[in-house]
Amino acid sequence: MKEKIIVVSLKHFVSVENLGETEVMALLKRAQEFKAGKQLELSQPVYAVNMFFENSTRTHTSFEMAESKLGLKELAFNPAQSSVNKGESLYDTLLTMDALGVDLAVIRHSKDNYYQELIDLKADQHLNLGIINAGDGSGQHPSQCLLDMLTIYEEFGHFAGLKVAIIGDITNSRVAKSNMQLLTRLGAEVYFSGPKYWYSHEFDSYGQYLDVDELLPKMDVVMLLRVQHERHAGDQNEAGFSAAAYHEKYGLNQARYAKLKPQAIIMHPGPINRDVEWASELVEADKSRFYQQMQNGVFIRMAMIEAVMRGRKLGGLN
């Protein structure tokens, strides 16, 4: 029997919280099709703008590449030269983009849930473009989460029963929050480690906290997180931070690498603080999937963009 094709169709793509398992798997399989060379045939032009109010290399460039591969037309936007610096609100900036004919806005912003006011419009507001969240503060990072799921799925072919460790600055990580939600929903067993002062008991409902040396030999997937110094304003632990001490206590070094399962893989959302969370000589080791994650980012973002294009009937898609 031929497998039923599921087409994901969304007005906006801002979070993984409301994605069901069927939708997630459909997005992963669509990304695999794009990776294998699948192309879209658009009958109408689609205009996109990438609005990154926080620094980014991988996510920003990956969205640009995804848009190019899909045949979209990208409008340049530089927040440093925009009217935001004159006090213009994010809504009014998007209203301008809408008026100019932009169909999709990919946005990264330091404010948690920035997208809510752009989606839940007031009666006197009118905004007719799709929002794709490229990361909001310490909230959600749906594209990174899904590219991580794609990387795991390519490796193991399933999620049920996989043991996945998330290690590092968990409280401040939007990647950790998105991943713990979706991994649990897909049937994986989630574990946490890293500094306890950057761990919150609100995460206990998703998994168990263990010492890093107890944890690592049991894991199928090890997700390392960057220490997010830029989000530590007012944190007393920041003043006494030592890269060497962190690496010794929580980092993946040669000794810990040697204790991993033979089939275990190591992941990291980037950018990597080499010799802090991950020994530099292990970044491209056999168990590392950092390079594949970056590759997969293009194709999962193609799938996400297509979902919003279909949800808004852009480019002649239904």
SEDREN-888777 format. One line per 3 residues: number of its first residue (from 1); their letters; for each residue x, y negated, z negated of C-alpha. Coordinates in Angstrom, 3 decimals, always signed. Each point is the difference from the previous one (the first is absolute). Last residue first. Layout:
! SEDREN-888777
NUM> a> X,Y,Z | ... $
This chain:
! SEDREN-888777
318> nlg> -2.345,-24.891,+2.181 | +3.057,-1.475,+1.693 | -0.262,-2.767,+2.638 $
315> glk> +3.016,-1.819,-1.403 | -1.822,-0.664,-3.246 | -3.126,+1.793,-1.171 $
312> rgr> +0.374,-1.310,-3.582 | +0.166,+3.422,-1.642 | +1.863,+1.351,+3.001 $
309> mva> +2.651,-2.724,-0.261 | +0.147,+0.595,-3.757 | +0.697,+3.712,+0.485 $
306> eim> +2.474,-0.773,+2.815 | +1.993,-2.222,-2.344 | +0.193,+2.782,-2.584 $
303> amr> +1.041,+2.620,+2.566 | +2.701,-2.286,+1.413 | +1.112,-0.649,-3.577 $
300> ifv> +0.349,+3.756,-0.485 | +2.131,+0.146,+3.148 | +2.397,-2.821,-0.854 $
297> gnq> +0.456,+1.077,-3.609 | +0.908,+3.527,+1.088 | +3.396,-1.191,+1.188 $
294> mqq> +0.706,-1.744,-3.310 | -1.062,+3.080,-1.927 | +2.162,+2.181,+2.245 $
291> yfr> +3.085,-2.060,-0.900 | -0.720,+0.246,-3.745 | -0.612,+3.767,+0.151 $
288> skd> +3.016,+1.014,-2.085 | +0.528,+3.706,-0.724 | +2.917,+0.312,+2.414 $
285> aev> +1.765,-3.109,-1.347 | -0.530,-3.399,+1.624 | -0.462,-2.017,-3.213 $
282> les> +2.196,+2.481,-1.885 | +3.359,-1.816,+0.374 | -1.542,-3.185,-1.392 $
279> awe> -1.171,+1.593,-3.238 | -3.712,-0.802,-0.412 | -1.842,-2.040,-2.648 $
276> vdr> +2.978,-2.276,-0.638 | +2.898,+1.132,+2.174 | -1.690,-1.468,+3.060 $
273> nip> -2.912,-2.326,-0.741 | -2.196,+1.268,+2.793 | -2.420,-2.231,+1.891 $
270> gph> -1.824,+2.213,+0.363 | -3.020,+2.294,-0.453 | +2.152,+2.895,-1.284 $
267> mii> -0.323,+3.745,+0.575 | +1.911,+3.130,-1.006 | -0.928,+3.487,+1.196 $
264> aqp> -0.039,+3.346,-1.804 | +0.391,+3.245,+1.969 | +3.092,+1.255,-1.842 $
261> klk> -1.412,-1.159,-3.357 | +1.957,-2.861,-1.561 | +2.805,+0.710,-2.482 $
258> ayr> +2.821,-1.049,+2.342 | -1.608,-3.422,+0.480 | +0.117,-0.544,-3.759 $
255> aqn> +3.747,+0.568,-0.110 | +0.606,-2.041,+3.141 | -1.920,-3.033,-1.277 $
252> lgy> -3.681,-0.927,+0.102 | -0.319,-2.854,-2.456 | -1.799,+0.022,-3.370 $
249> keh> +2.570,-0.153,-2.818 | +3.298,-0.402,+1.825 | -1.489,-2.159,+2.739 $
246> yaa> -1.715,-2.270,-2.519 | +3.227,-0.393,-1.987 | +1.967,-0.908,+3.127 $
243> asf> -2.608,-2.512,+1.189 | -0.108,-1.652,-3.431 | -3.118,-1.916,-1.066 $
240> gae> +0.296,-1.973,-3.236 | -1.841,-3.088,+1.183 | -2.588,+2.043,+1.882 $
237> nqd> -1.161,+1.963,-3.039 | -1.411,-3.178,-1.580 | -2.530,-0.295,+2.834 $
234> gah> -1.001,-3.670,+0.391 | +0.379,+0.116,+3.768 | +0.456,+3.647,+0.950 $
231> reh> -1.703,+0.009,+3.411 | +3.077,-1.123,+1.967 | +2.091,+2.681,-1.743 $
228> qvr> -1.959,+2.767,+1.679 | +2.107,+3.050,-0.855 | -0.417,+2.030,+3.179 $
225> llm> -2.004,+3.203,-0.182 | +1.069,+3.603,+0.596 | -2.532,+2.556,+1.208 $
222> vvd> +1.112,+3.591,-0.614 | -2.027,+2.671,+1.818 | -0.058,+3.736,-0.723 $
219> mkp> +0.788,-0.488,-3.693 | +0.919,+2.456,-2.765 | +3.769,-0.664,-0.126 $
216> lle> -0.658,-3.784,-0.226 | -2.267,-0.193,-3.038 | +2.058,+1.069,-2.990 $
213> dvd> +2.885,-2.227,+1.092 | -2.350,-2.939,+0.617 | -1.703,+0.217,-3.388 $
210> lyq> -3.713,+0.599,+0.455 | -3.161,-2.118,+0.524 | -3.079,+1.957,+1.064 $
207> gys> -2.450,-0.789,+2.782 | -2.898,-1.975,+1.418 | -2.036,-0.664,-3.169 $
204> dfe> +3.237,-0.841,-1.814 | +0.489,-3.002,+2.322 | -1.838,-2.363,-2.376 $
201> hsy> +2.708,+1.015,-2.471 | +2.272,-2.576,+1.610 | +3.604,+0.573,+1.040 $
198> wyk> +2.608,-2.709,+0.419 | +0.967,+0.038,-3.710 | +0.190,+3.782,+0.276 $
195> pgs> +2.942,-0.339,+2.394 | -0.224,+2.695,+2.689 | -2.235,+3.020,+0.414 $
192> fyv> -3.397,+0.966,+1.371 | -1.724,+3.158,+1.153 | -2.736,+0.568,+2.599 $
189> eag> -1.499,+3.391,+0.879 | -1.306,-0.041,+3.579 | -3.646,+0.647,+0.847 $
186> lrt> -0.735,-2.633,+2.653 | -1.780,-2.280,-2.479 | +2.992,+0.178,-2.349 $
183> llq> +2.357,-0.956,+2.822 | -2.280,-2.892,+0.968 | -0.189,-1.680,-3.381 $
180> mns> +3.629,+0.612,-0.978 | +1.128,-1.301,+3.387 | -1.873,-3.316,-0.086 $
177> kav> +1.165,-0.770,-3.532 | +3.601,+1.032,+0.621 | +0.244,-2.052,+3.198 $
174> rsn> -1.466,-3.062,-1.758 | +2.945,+0.251,-2.405 | +0.215,-2.305,-3.020 $
171> tid> -1.101,+2.552,-2.580 | +1.976,+2.808,+1.645 | +3.535,-1.405,-0.162 $
168> gii> +1.653,+3.381,+0.458 | -0.928,+3.571,+0.853 | -3.057,+1.429,+1.761 $
165> avk> +0.217,+3.803,-0.067 | -2.132,+2.204,+2.265 | -0.865,+3.647,-0.659 $
162> lga> -1.887,+1.457,+2.951 | -3.066,+1.997,-1.038 | -2.212,-1.084,+2.864 $
159> fhg> +1.803,-2.432,+2.316 | +0.299,+1.909,+3.286 | +2.184,+0.513,+3.079 $
156> fee> +3.185,-0.091,-2.088 | +2.423,-2.314,+1.809 | -2.284,-1.739,+2.486 $
153> yit> -2.595,-0.432,-2.758 | +2.567,-1.593,-2.328 | +1.092,-2.504,+2.658 $
150> lmd> -3.613,-0.763,+0.937 | -0.916,-0.558,-3.661 | +2.930,-2.414,-0.351 $
147> llc> -1.137,-1.793,+3.144 | -3.430,-0.227,-1.616 | +1.263,-1.554,-3.226 $
144> qsp> +2.233,-2.451,+1.835 | -2.992,-1.095,+2.120 | -2.332,-0.284,-2.994 $
141> hqg> +2.219,-2.178,-2.223 | -2.287,-0.901,-2.904 | +0.244,-2.104,-3.155 $
138> sgd> +3.268,-1.335,-1.400 | -0.189,-3.049,+2.265 | -2.061,+0.921,+3.053 $
135> gan> +1.612,+2.066,+2.756 | -0.410,+0.206,+3.791 | -3.785,-0.270,-0.309 $
132> iig> -1.760,+0.067,+3.359 | -2.735,-2.615,+0.348 | -2.297,+0.025,+3.028 $
129> lnl> -1.319,-3.254,+1.404 | -3.335,-1.783,-0.087 | +0.096,-2.419,-2.899 $
126> hqd> -3.143,-1.983,-0.758 | -0.542,-1.679,-3.352 | -3.174,-1.764,-1.240 $
123> akl> -1.526,+3.118,-1.554 | +3.249,+0.891,-1.756 | +2.310,+2.588,+1.488 $
120> dil> +0.934,+3.274,-1.628 | +2.692,+0.867,+2.552 | +2.375,-2.954,-0.141 $
117> eqy> -0.566,-0.540,-3.714 | +0.889,+3.648,-0.654 | +3.160,-0.113,+2.121 $
114> ynd> +2.182,-1.605,-2.667 | -0.543,+3.132,-2.120 | +3.211,-0.607,-1.969 $
111> ksh> +1.720,-3.217,+1.079 | +3.523,+0.301,+1.445 | -1.288,+0.246,+3.563 $
108> riv> +0.552,+2.235,+3.014 | -2.499,-0.479,+2.818 | -0.733,+1.654,+3.339 $
105> ald> -2.654,-2.133,+1.714 | -2.054,+1.444,+2.847 | -2.201,-1.626,+2.665 $
102> vgl> +1.669,-3.401,+0.450 | -2.043,-2.310,+2.235 | +1.198,-3.457,-1.021 $
99> adm> -3.048,-0.492,-2.232 | +0.779,+3.236,-1.837 | +3.595,-1.079,-0.586 $
96> tll> -1.209,-3.334,-1.373 | -2.482,+1.751,-2.308 | +2.892,+2.216,-1.122 $
93> tdy> +1.982,-3.072,-1.080 | -3.138,-1.368,-1.654 | -0.446,+3.237,-1.974 $
90> lse> +3.649,+0.036,-1.051 | -0.448,-3.479,-1.413 | +1.848,-3.010,+1.407 $
87> gkn> +2.208,-1.737,-2.581 | +2.492,-1.653,+2.319 | +2.288,+3.017,-0.196 $
84> vss> -2.916,+2.131,+1.166 | +0.091,-2.285,+3.026 | +2.545,+2.328,+1.603 $
81> qap> +3.731,-0.416,+0.574 | +1.230,+2.250,-2.806 | -2.920,+2.359,+0.695 $
78> nfa> +1.347,+0.697,+3.515 | -2.642,+1.382,+2.362 | +0.548,+1.220,+3.562 $
75> lek> -3.034,+1.281,+1.891 | +0.111,+3.656,+1.041 | -1.757,+1.377,+3.091 $
72> lgl> -1.091,+3.602,-0.455 | +1.049,+2.808,+2.351 | -0.087,+2.818,-2.557 $
69> kse> +3.787,+0.420,+0.142 | +0.461,-3.746,-0.581 | -2.345,-0.005,-2.979 $
66> ame> +1.835,+2.951,-1.567 | +3.362,-1.700,+0.605 | -1.173,-3.190,-1.694 $
63> fst> -1.486,+2.016,-2.872 | +3.341,+1.769,-0.436 | +1.897,-3.281,+0.064 $
60> htr> -2.051,-1.391,-2.873 | -0.117,+3.214,-2.032 | +3.705,+0.813,+0.341 $
57> tsn> +1.542,-3.444,-0.490 | -2.124,-1.896,-2.490 | +0.128,-3.192,-2.032 $
54> eff> -3.282,-1.219,-1.471 | -2.531,-2.327,+1.660 | -0.164,+2.270,+3.029 $
51> mnv> -2.705,-1.008,+2.458 | +0.083,+2.252,+3.062 | -2.409,-1.250,+2.672 $
48> ayv> -1.899,+2.179,+2.466 | -1.768,-0.633,+3.301 | -1.862,+2.704,+1.914 $
45> pqs> -0.375,-0.230,+3.781 | -2.866,+1.927,+1.636 | -0.131,+3.360,+1.806 $
42> lel> +2.455,+1.683,-2.332 | +1.361,+3.438,+0.875 | +1.637,+1.405,-3.101 $
39> qkg> +3.123,+2.158,+0.189 | +0.891,+3.442,-1.347 | +3.756,+0.639,+0.055 $
36> akf> +0.552,+2.770,-2.567 | +0.360,-2.578,-2.775 | -3.374,-1.436,+1.013 $
33> eqa> -1.511,+3.473,-0.340 | +1.683,+0.425,-3.399 | -1.512,-3.306,-1.089 $
30> rkl> -3.425,+1.311,+1.029 | +0.603,+3.094,-2.112 | +0.913,-2.105,-3.019 $
27> lam> -2.987,-2.310,+0.504 | -2.397,+2.952,+0.291 | +1.518,+1.563,-3.128 $
24> vet> -0.606,-3.191,-1.954 | -3.557,-0.343,+1.280 | -0.900,+3.585,-0.954 $
21> egl> +1.627,-0.395,-3.433 | -2.133,-3.051,-0.750 | +1.306,-3.557,+0.159 $
18> nev> -1.539,-2.373,-2.536 | +3.103,-0.675,-2.100 | +2.392,-0.031,+2.960 $
15> svf> -0.148,-3.788,+0.221 | -0.284,-2.981,+2.356 | -0.997,+1.326,+3.412 $
12> hkl> -2.851,-2.176,+1.318 | -3.084,+0.648,+2.144 | +0.784,+3.712,+0.062 $
9> svv> -0.435,+2.866,+2.503 | +1.816,+3.301,-0.419 | -0.663,+2.453,+2.834 $
6> iik> -0.307,+3.642,-1.011 | +0.591,+2.535,+2.784 | -1.678,+3.340,-0.606 $
3> ekm> +2.427,+2.866,+0.437 | -0.844,+2.225,+2.971 | -1.338,+3.404,-0.966 $
